[in-house]
């Protein structure tokens, strides 16, 4: 039903869109269904951006909250089991201690061999019970440790999913914000940190001419190039929003960032794309880039603002170029 509904409304079959339309056909009263219904009623096309906005409002947080809720419930149960096992072990140890104290007092006054033998038998049995209780506790703790490991892995998977852009599989804006803040706050004095913001040139015109599904293909293509230049472990690429991307270069200066991004820009502009469904020539795609190297003590918002200013300098300069933000001066194009 979801696939049929997507086909009827000319919706590109991405994993995110499929999840949204599953909600739409499964529960017409859900928040997702209400938003999709309102969009269709208005006559607006169900674009990739519209889908992302609906998902951002209703899916990632709800999904992550559900995962956390389930994990919290399981964790509570495991801790209750451990608490019961520890209490049982405490009671056994206390009883054992009382038996030892009683035996000690008896030995002070009783030298009868049979009585001593009986006492030793009782202590042996008590020792065996305590040993078995401790083994049971060790087993319970081992099982709980394994379960906690599974819960941690499950939550990490849910977190990664909630931080991933559905169309491009790059990190999403939330993941970018967190990563940039961590890079800024964790940078040591004198350590380089660069931020680049990348925008696809004339994307709205391209979308209007060729349609949103073809536009999504272009976004995925540029995203793949951004992912490739971010392959060195420390670098981080994200979809910043719409047709914009961001790349963080921790520990690298603007020359390194410029070299990587100029290589990406030249690669993208040198290729002629074709429409998959009809093999029509779509022409060349170009990107504009703004780079800012962090100044001492500069905050994340200020760094983003300077990178954004450099991007607009590239746009004003004719597009298909890279500009570097200079502190206290106009951005220069490369």
Secondary structure, 3 states (H helix, E strand, C coil): CHHHHHHHCCCCCCHHHHHHHHHHHHCCCCHHHHHHHHHHHCCCCCCHHHHHHHHHHHCHHHHHHHHHHHHHHHHHHHHHHHHHHHHHHHHHHHHHHHHHHHHHHHHHHCCCHHHHHHHHHHHHHHHHHHHHHHHHHHHHHHHHHHHHHHHHHHHHHHHHHHCECCCCCCECHHHHHHHHHHHHHHCCCCCCEEEEEEEECCHHHHHHHHCHHHHHHHHHHHHHHHHHHCCCCCCEEEEEECCEEEEEEECCCHHHHHHHHHHHHHHHHCCEEECCCCCCEEEECCEEEEEEECCCCCCHHHHHHHHHHHHHHHHHCCCCCEEEEECCEEEEEC
